[in-house]
Amino acid sequence: MVRLLIGNDWSEELEEPAGTGWAVQRLLWFARDGDVLVLPVPPEEEFLSYVTSLTGTRRDSLEVVVPPPGRTGTGALTADRLTDPAFVAELRKRTAGRPVDEVFALWPDAAVAAAADALGCPGALEGHAFLTQSGGLLGSSKAVFRALAAGVGAPSRSARSAAIRGAPRSTSPACSTTAPSSSSRTSAPAATATRSSAAPPTSTCAAPGPYAPSPTGRRSPRTSPSAGTG
């Protein structure tokens, strides 16, 4: 039995690939004895030896396979690289006599399902049928994820709460000013004498700082737009 670990890190349906060959080598930390790893570029032997010395995985038990360059070169595992006939043939050679019992990928792409099909091990990829229909792309959508979570009863942050906490700091349109009451107004001759005693206008603008008003009346920490992707 063997595990196939695939170091793809994004979907071509979302954006053009960037040079992520070095970043996906974190996949090495997941490796166990006998695994076959698919990476966009060969890992540095020094780094591979360092990782296995900490994880206890035997370096000589690991197989690393790098597909031929694709339409964007070697920076990422694009779909054409994962389904390249020469690559599939090399995988079959590396796994000869050892059935693949698990396919693990950093990104649940339809190309991963296609690679599993080519190897004859679709059952080794969890959610295979879902991924063949670009299910990974659906799951990456926050709106679709929220709908799926609601459908299965999984807890998730309410959309209203997320909108309030994630809203940018308001400016003048959200403020309101209340003029002094008529009781504080005087006739023109006495205006100068009473001006200092007149109540100043009051404002309902939120005080500046890292806190924003909440519907409950309590002040809660303001969430930065870059603080998370939930």
N, C-alpha and C positions, 0 to 999 in steps of 0.2 A: 504494500500500500504506500502511496506517495501523495504529498500535498503539492499543488501547483500554486505558487504565489506570483501575482502579476502586479508589477509596479507602474500602473497607470494612475494618473492623478487628476484627471479632469475629463470633460466631454467636448468633443469637437462641435457638438450641436450648440454649445454655449458660447464659445469663443475660439479664436485661433490659438493653437498651442504656443506656449512660451518654452524657453529652454529649462525644463524641470528635471533633466537627467540626474543632477546631483541630489535634488531634494527627495526624490522617490527612493533613494537608497536607504532611507529609514526602514524600508521593508525588511532589511537584513535583521532588524531587532526581533522580528516575528518568526524568524527561521528556526526550524527544529531539524534534528538529524534526518537525513534522507530527502529533504525538500528540494524541489526544483524551482528556481527563481527566474522570473522573466523581467529584465531591466532594459531601459532604453540604451544605456551605455554600460560597459564593464565597470564594476566597482574597483576602486583602488585596493590592491591586495593588503596594503597596510591597514586600511580601514576595516576590511573584511576580517582580518586576523584580530584586530582590536575588539570588534563587536563579538565575535565568537568566543574570545577569551573571557568576556564578561557574562555571556549568556550560557556558556557551557556546551554550546553546540559544536560538534566536531567539524572543523573546516573541510576536511577531506571527504565528508559525507554529502556536501552540498553541490548541486549542479546549478550553474548560472548560464542562462541562454539569452543572447542578444539578437533580436530579429534584424534582418537587413534594413538599411535606411528606407524611409518612406517618403511621402510627398513633401514633408517639411524637414527632412534630414533625419538626424538621430537624437534630437532634443527631447522627444516625447514618444510614447507608445500610441501612435495613431492607429486607426482601425485597419488601414492597409498593411501596417506592420504586423499586427496581431493575426491577420488572416493570410499572410504571405505563405504560399505553398512551401517554400524552402524552410521557413520557420516552423511550420506545422510538422514537416518531415523530421526536422531536428528534434522537436519535442517528442515525437513518437520514438525516435532513437534513444533519447535519454530516459524515457519511461518504459522501455521495452521490458516485458515480463513483470512489470509492477503496475497494477491498476491504480488509476488516479481516484482517490476517495474524497478529495476536497479541492475545490478551486477557490482561491481567496484573492480578491482584487482590491486595490485602494479605492477605485471608483467603479461602481456597478454599471458598467457600460454595456450596450448591446453587442459591441465587438468582443467582449469577454465571453458572452454567451455563444457567439459564433465560433470562437476558438475552442470552447468546450465541446461544441458540436463536431468540429473537425477532428478532435481527439477521440470522439466517441464516448465522452463522459458527461453528458448534460446533467445527469443526476447528481454529479459531484458539486455542481454550482447551486447554492441555495437561491431560490427564487428564479430559477432559470427561465421559466415561461414568462414571468413578469418582465425580466430584463430584455427578452427578445423583442418586446414591444416598447422599448425605451422607458421602462418603468423607473430606472434610476434617475432619469431626467425629470419625471413627474415627481418623484420623492424629493428632489432638490428644490422644487417650488414651494415656497413658504405657504402660499395660499392652498395648494393641493395638499400639502402635509397637514395643515390645520383641518381640512375637510376629512382626510383619512383618519386623523386622530379622533375627531368627533364621531366618525362612523363606528370605530371599534371601542369607543369609550375610554380612550387614553387621555390622561390629564394633560392640559396644555394651557398656556397663558391666554387669558381672554384678549380678543382683538382690541376691545375698548381700552383695557389697561395698557396694552402695548402702545396704542396710539397716543395715550396721554403721556406716558413716561418717555416716549421717543420723540415727542413733538419738539421742534426748535423753540428757543426762548422767545416769548411773545414781545412785541414792541407796542407802540402807541395804540394801534387799533384795538388791542385787548384791554386797554386801560379805560377807566371812566372817572370823571372828576365831578365832584358834587360842590356846587357853589354855596356860599354861606346863606343861611336862612334869611328871610325877609326881616326878622326881628333884629338882625345885626346891622341893617341898613339905616342910614339917617338922612336928614335933609342936607342939602349942599352946604349951608353955613356951618353945620356941625360936623361935616364929614372929616375935616382935618383933625378935630379933637377926638373923634371916636375911632379913627382908622386903626390905631394901634390896638384897640380892644376887639376889633372885628375878628371873628373866627376865620382862619385861613382855609382855603379849599382843601378838601380831602380827596385822596386818590385810592382806588382799589387795585392799583398795579401791584404785582408781586414784588417783594423786596429782592434786590439783586443778590446773587449768591448761588451756590450749588444746589439749591432746593427749589422745588416747584410745588404749588398747591395741588392737593389731591381732592377728589370728590368728597372725601370724608371730613375735610377740614384740616387734616393733619398735613404736615409738610414732609414730603418724602424726597429722597435723593433723586436728582435729575440724572437721567441716563444719557450718556454720550452716544451720538449716532454710530460711532465706531466701536462701541463696547458690546460686541457680540452679534450674532446673526440669527438669534432665535425667532 
